[in-house]
Amino acid sequence: MPLLPRPPGETFVSWYNTGVFILWPPMNVATKHEWRGAEHIGSYGDGLVLGVNHISWFDPFAVAHFVNDNGRSVRFLAKAALFDVPVGNRVLKGTDQIPVYRASGDAAAAVDAAVQAVNDGECIIVYPEGTITRDPDLWPMTAKTGAARIALTTRKPLVPVAQWGAHEVMAPYKVEANLIPRKTMRFLAGEPVDLSDLYDLELSGEVLAVATNRLMDAITGLLAELRGEEPPEGRWSMKAEQREPRGPTSLPELP
């Protein structure tokens, strides 16, 4: 392992490598890690989408650690508004993070930059839930369809990733850090979600929902393995503020 792991394609003197220089040493000192399934996140030039559960404001650092140290450049989808902040704009653009234009009113246009990045061979990191889970037991909740839309548009792999441990450093929606004793960041990436039966269909709300439900079921299953627990029957809905039945993972058969 080099002193500062740098994925292929990243130049030594760059905003990206500066970020690695700043964040990699403290992450190794402050946390431990257990990583499995990294073979599913591909190699340099393999375009794909990683769908990751969100449990803490600390977990983007853990996700970046996992992805970077396994040979892929860290490319998060980020709200376009963050690119309007003067300092944030320079850092986000300098490290090639991907803006999402939610206010565009056009769901397809909102993820155009992400689609282009995946087609260019990037590994794009998406939090499908859109925010830290509100589930009382930190299971994945209902998700937005952006990750599925990108994967279906590009026909590139949609890889589910479960993580567990970041919430012990920083509890959900809390800013205090609990670093002692060192916490273990556990990651498990699974095989790509099979969307092949949906590729030739119009990207309707129904098709996107089916693809998204498959992704969230896969993430939930991986998280159950990490936690050594059985997941709940339903999935937390922010709108209903309770768990509701999981959505369908297949389309109705035509008559």
RAVENBEL-V111745 format. One record per residue. N is the residue number from 0. PSI is psi in whole degrees, 0 to 359 (NA if undefined). Layout:
N_PSI ; N_PSI
This chain:
0_123 ; 1_164 ; 2_316 ; 3_101 ; 4_130 ; 5_116 ; 6_154 ; 7_143 ; 8_347 ; 9_122 ; 10_154 ; 11_314 ; 12_103 ; 13_166 ; 14_320 ; 15_309 ; 16_332 ; 17_319 ; 18_318 ; 19_315 ; 20_322 ; 21_319 ; 22_329 ; 23_312 ; 24_311 ; 25_328 ; 26_322 ; 27_328 ; 28_318 ; 29_337 ; 30_160 ; 31_167 ; 32_150 ; 33_113 ; 34_130 ; 35_150 ; 36_14 ; 37_339 ; 38_341 ; 39_351 ; 40_9 ; 41_189 ; 42_172 ; 43_127 ; 44_351 ; 45_106 ; 46_133 ; 47_168 ; 48_127 ; 49_122 ; 50_119 ; 51_139 ; 52_155 ; 53_118 ; 54_353 ; 55_154 ; 56_345 ; 57_338 ; 58_338 ; 59_326 ; 60_320 ; 61_319 ; 62_315 ; 63_320 ; 64_313 ; 65_312 ; 66_311 ; 67_316 ; 68_350 ; 69_25 ; 70_11 ; 71_141 ; 72_145 ; 73_114 ; 74_97 ; 75_149 ; 76_131 ; 77_149 ; 78_135 ; 79_330 ; 80_331 ; 81_336 ; 82_354 ; 83_349 ; 84_127 ; 85_305 ; 86_316 ; 87_323 ; 88_313 ; 89_317 ; 90_313 ; 91_315 ; 92_322 ; 93_331 ; 94_9 ; 95_39 ; 96_163 ; 97_119 ; 98_145 ; 99_122 ; 100_77 ; 101_333 ; 102_2 ; 103_337 ; 104_357 ; 105_107 ; 106_322 ; 107_316 ; 108_330 ; 109_332 ; 110_17 ; 111_316 ; 112_324 ; 113_319 ; 114_316 ; 115_317 ; 116_318 ; 117_317 ; 118_335 ; 119_2 ; 120_13 ; 121_158 ; 122_106 ; 123_131 ; 124_124 ; 125_135 ; 126_99 ; 127_330 ; 128_339 ; 129_346 ; 130_173 ; 131_138 ; 132_142 ; 133_359 ; 134_130 ; 135_332 ; 136_14 ; 137_27 ; 138_157 ; 139_142 ; 140_186 ; 141_151 ; 142_163 ; 143_167 ; 144_8 ; 145_315 ; 146_317 ; 147_319 ; 148_316 ; 149_314 ; 150_319 ; 151_325 ; 152_319 ; 153_341 ; 154_33 ; 155_160 ; 156_140 ; 157_105 ; 158_121 ; 159_138 ; 160_129 ; 161_142 ; 162_153 ; 163_133 ; 164_329 ; 165_329 ; 166_341 ; 167_337 ; 168_315 ; 169_110 ; 170_155 ; 171_131 ; 172_25 ; 173_153 ; 174_352 ; 175_143 ; 176_131 ; 177_91 ; 178_348 ; 179_127 ; 180_168 ; 181_135 ; 182_153 ; 183_126 ; 184_113 ; 185_128 ; 186_141 ; 187_113 ; 188_139 ; 189_178 ; 190_151 ; 191_144 ; 192_133 ; 193_112 ; 194_10 ; 195_328 ; 196_351 ; 197_352 ; 198_321 ; 199_10 ; 200_155 ; 201_142 ; 202_68 ; 203_168 ; 204_323 ; 205_316 ; 206_316 ; 207_324 ; 208_318 ; 209_313 ; 210_319 ; 211_320 ; 212_322 ; 213_316 ; 214_312 ; 215_326 ; 216_320 ; 217_315 ; 218_317 ; 219_318 ; 220_319 ; 221_320 ; 222_322 ; 223_321 ; 224_317 ; 225_317 ; 226_343 ; 227_35 ; 228_160 ; 229_133 ; 230_162 ; 231_163 ; 232_319 ; 233_188 ; 234_137 ; 235_133 ; 236_122 ; 237_324 ; 238_315 ; 239_345 ; 240_41 ; 241_169 ; 242_137 ; 243_162 ; 244_143 ; 245_147 ; 246_171 ; 247_149 ; 248_10 ; 249_157 ; 250_151 ; 251_142 ; 252_140 ; 253_145 ; 254_NA
